[in-house]
């Protein structure tokens, strides 16, 4: 089983799934105000060539340490969370903001409260002084934080049914993708559309655009079963191409990761399993090339 330090350059994307319950066991009785997972995982990340890392959190596993995770939020983040109608949604929104700040603070070498998060005109978050790029996607149940040395995007979508998946597909896909959707029915059709949506949204986020842009002008060229190159129609510049990795179904969600203008190899998702002891608090288990 390779450790983070043993990753080969051709492996372009790390997928780290981190448990809050196990973090609580490690931190119990220590009065820690920063997340223990960052001590092992982020300190040893060496970016693969042209790639990055995706940290994936199941939010219900972090509820027990909510206060320690969220005591660093800005007034703006608190206001956004408090605007949610239901208490559970407010709590999970705060967790998403807090986990993101803790991860970024470790990479930046500062306190979570000192992370200067701003947004572009299209709403994409970034840290002006950071030597890396990052992007975030969340649902009610999960959070994905992607980081890397180049512009990137990430998106997750839950495995839920759709009211009319074909009608949705026709809003953002071109042929032959729509024909692929037509050939399926029921849940198979729904999940294909959700998967393709994550790929397209990750691409738009990597390009710094919003989903209100015309998605039908995006050209998709499948390379492998899990890697697609994407660019805008008519844009032939070398850096116009995005490499979009589909990282599979993780924690009940489709997950896609896009790298803007970079050549990259198929993704290698990894799972970080937390130990019950602080001495060995992160083990990396390979799931193979997607």
FENTAJO-V129330 format. One record per run of one state. SS is the DSSP state (@ for helix, = for strand, . for the rest). FROM is the first residue (numbers start at 0). LEN is the number of residues. If there is no record, write none. Layout:
# FENTAJO-V129330
SS FROM LEN
SS FROM LEN
This chain:
# FENTAJO-V129330
. 0 3
@ 3 3
. 6 6
= 12 6
. 18 1
@ 19 8
. 27 9
@ 36 4
. 40 1
@ 41 3
. 44 7
= 51 7
@ 58 12
. 70 4
@ 74 8
. 82 4
@ 86 22
. 108 3
@ 111 3
. 114 2
= 116 3
. 119 5
= 124 3
. 127 5
= 132 6
. 138 3
= 141 7
. 148 3
= 151 7
. 158 6
@ 164 8
. 172 4
@ 176 6
. 182 3
@ 185 21
. 206 8
@ 214 3
= 217 5
. 222 4
= 226 6
. 232 5
@ 237 3
. 240 1
= 241 9
. 250 2
= 252 8
. 260 7
= 267 6
. 273 4
@ 277 3
. 280 2
= 282 7
. 289 1
